Amino acid sequence: MSKKKAEKFSSFLNNPIDFTLVITIILLLGIGLVMVLSASSPSALAETGDSYVFFKKQLLFAVVGIVAMLAISKIDYRFYQKFYKHAWILAVVLLLAVKFIGREVNGAKRWIYITETLSFQPSELVKFLVIIFYAGILVKNRDELPYFWKGLIKHMVMLAPIILLLMLEPHFSASIVILGIVCIMMIVSGCKFTQFLSIAGAAGIPLLIGVIIKSPYRLKRVITFLDPWKDATDTGWQVIQSLYAIGSGGLFGVGLGESKQKYLYIPEPHNDFIFSIIGEELGFVGCALIIILFAIFIWRGVLIAMKAPDMFGSLVAIGITSLVGIQVIINIAVVTSSMPATGMPLPFFSYRWNSVIYFALSNGSIIEYIKSKCKTINRRKI
């Protein structure tokens, strides 16, 4: 009897699916659904008369994402390497399409409307296309990467058209995320970190300052970040209400569903500022638990990248892990007023159908890396 149990346990350990990663994703999606229900109910009731309308849509998105994730995990990730050049072309075409047929909302043209109720944000998909492209091109040019011009400059120039098109929307936050992902992938693949520091000091920081100064709304966000109480009823309103929510949560929170700030104080509390509602209702303990879950996700992603069978798999894994990590850091920093406000969703939590589905799809690819590697390496070594 004990021998059979030992065999079953051994079989579980050697399973080609990384259950730690899968369970972490499911927990994040599950907690995210609960918090969307709690955060969105007052807004949903006021707007539509149905407290559950946003929750039901988010539940549908999550189910579609998980099913798609499981389906994508059956595809050998090396299949995408054949089309890395097409990924770059598709990314440019999608961003050009936004320029010509996109609809302007709140001063920014970022969405393509399929119907009046169904819209598509190409920049979310472009993030993954950029990861595929750079994983492919960095593998092809791996011998050039240590050099300054043939390595760093040449490969950063390839990103320029995509960043330019994003800035024309404008979509500054997506540009920052994509730049961060590409820099991490290039450093991991063999580019010298000191070269990035020199470029950042000589061109990156001055360019960033110039972009902020020349854009009145970006400059206003920076000024609001420095002193949100200076204009507490307008530009500083959302950040101040977010801080009120987090501060009132204390150690254990006021209780699930008991938030006060979600009652039309925080605009769209189920979207980019959902973490402030988590802080109010679940307190420091709830926030810490969610951050730990994201840390586990990043930990598993890094280990998968380290043990991937080839360089392409390793770079795609680190790219997707960086995508999640960067967006989590920026979202939490904005909600806690640690950086200027920007429209950055919290992965697996914020109410955005394309974000939830894309993140689930990307993690299907990560699971495939686990499958490929665990055929030859015992899972206990991961």
Order of alpha helices (4+ residues) and beta strands (2+ residues): alpha-alpha-alpha-alpha-beta-beta-beta-alpha-alpha-alpha-alpha-alpha-alpha-alpha-alpha-alpha-alpha-alpha
